[in-house]
């Protein structure tokens, strides 16, 4: 016959607290995500051990490179995929988020940064997410920003999406035309093509320019008190001759000062005549 002895084991305070979700749960850190690894290291020094600071290293999602990635039938809806080489970073962020109480998203405070924050938030659905706008990387600036988190600005996200879709449409639709009409390897872009056009137009103006000789008259003036200075002749009075009748009417007649006109001096003879 086998005797079974029942023995009550004491539960340690540490285990009891863990089961109840007490002190062990509260030891979880908060997660802060920025774009730059250098920025992450700096901010980590400011916030201490209560925060884990990670870097997304820029965008984690973008349109695919192998196809246009835009659904024309659904309001130009973009198709986002994880950027090649960023899957490991995203998985590390997901793991850290599961181990954190709160997640603070602090990419740059512009439309690109807002899109990065939005993509990360989409990947971390179910987490307690807050948006933080860092305008200066100082301890005071970081702590003030962390004390007043906000929500993701969807209008900025939409602005970035519109910019990205336009870039893709121009690049993927016009570049093949350049390959057919000019030569392969050329590319078109929403900003690039306009900039090239402006440069070409300016170069045509330079090539069409015909140099013309011109002279200027400078006078070094010196008075009693002020220091001497250089004066340049830029305007002169256009003198209108008075009629003989007016000239003979009175010696007290005011002189005709005429209107101001610009000065164009084409050669030395004209310069000597003015001086």
URRA-V129181 format. One record per run of one state. SS is the DSSP state (hx for helix, st for strand, lp for the rest). FROM is the first residue (numbers start at 0). TO is the last residue. If there is no record, write none. Layout:
SS;FROM;TO + SS;FROM;TO
This chain:
lp;0;11 + hx;12;18 + lp;19;21 + hx;22;25 + lp;26;28 + st;29;33 + lp;34;35 + hx;36;49 + st;50;54 + lp;55;59 + st;60;62 + lp;63;68 + st;69;70 + hx;71;73 + lp;74;75 + st;76;77 + lp;78;78 + st;79;81 + lp;82;85 + hx;86;97 + lp;98;101 + st;102;104 + lp;105;109 + hx;110;122 + lp;123;127 + st;128;130 + lp;131;137 + hx;138;146 + lp;147;148 + st;149;149 + lp;150;152 + hx;153;180 + lp;181;190 + hx;191;207 + lp;208;213 + st;214;214 + lp;215;216 + st;217;220 + lp;221;227 + st;228;231 + lp;232;233 + st;234;237 + lp;238;242 + hx;243;248 + lp;249;257 + st;258;261 + lp;262;263 + st;264;264 + lp;265;266 + hx;267;273 + lp;274;274
